[in-house]
């Protein structure tokens, strides 16, 4: 499964009903006491408690969890302004020990503050717990709060990826693929892009669409060659090529996994397949074959996409549009995936004869 930043959660081992029920009721009472209610008398706000709360929030945001717990424990919530109770109770839930207390703390926060300022973050955190616990339907239901086309922050984008993964884990690969495709505009070019395209590749592969999976994996391997998902993406590329009947190319890619990421789990999986790196082989072998042909280069993406569409309709495989790194972008249309220059040249010559295209042979 993908390397989304999911917190590890210890499954509860408390006796049934009694301990869990008492803990839950205490948390709910605690959060309800902190939630603003009309007619409740409160002590006058004290700046020192507000300052300690601010310091606790800052410490938590910078990963200093123990410091945040100490600071929060020193805050008298009765001395906080009503508008800061939401912050205090959300921080309290976030700082709860991982496991049952954390689970119940997030649930209690969402119950006490159904329209709270931290509702989105708490919902995402609770959905992660449900996902890790294997309750994919519950995780997906929680994540309906987040919708494609409107998510502009990191929490929203991460939630979209997790929502697609939950749908996939629930067994609905076609639905997950459709949902993830609808979220591409929210995630392309963001910090969550790598996780998004890997999730898309897995949904496409399980939905029986290996060509779409290859397209998603190429984004990762082109833009995030040393990213967190690189070993997984490279191994998945080999699996996709196998599904497409390209056994030789798949073996080449599996060797790259062992060469580039020898200490990874994926390299172990390659060795389990009986595939070994060739002595003295290059560690920078191209993905899916050695060569392709380039049949056009444009300054406007729409022109490149139009040509790519024409090639696909003509039955040409592995067509892609590559954006260059020039200050003024150049969009290059490439086709084919071949182990030798002669094979690439054969496709180029066919397109020249049949369509009048000029071409150049390029490394894949």
Secondary structure, 3 states (H helix, E strand, C coil): CCCCCCCCCCCCCCCCCHHHHHHHHHHHHHHHHHCCCCCCCCCCCCHHHHHHHHHHHHHHHCCCHHHHHHHHHCCCHHHCCHHHHHHHHHHHHHCCCCCHHHHHHHHHHHHHCCCCCCHHHHHHHHHHHHHHCCCHHHHHHHHHHCCCCCCCCHHHHHHHHHHHHHHHHCCCHHHHHHHHHHCHHHHCCCCCHHHHHHHHHHHHHHCCCHHHHHHHHHHHHHHCCCCCCHHHHHHHHHHHHHHCCCHHHHHHHHHHHHHHCCCCHHHHHHHHCCCCCCCCCCCCCCCCCCEEEEEEEECCHHHHHHHHHHHHHCCCCCCEEEECCCCCCCEEEEEEEECCHHHHHHHHHHHHHHHCCCCEEEEC
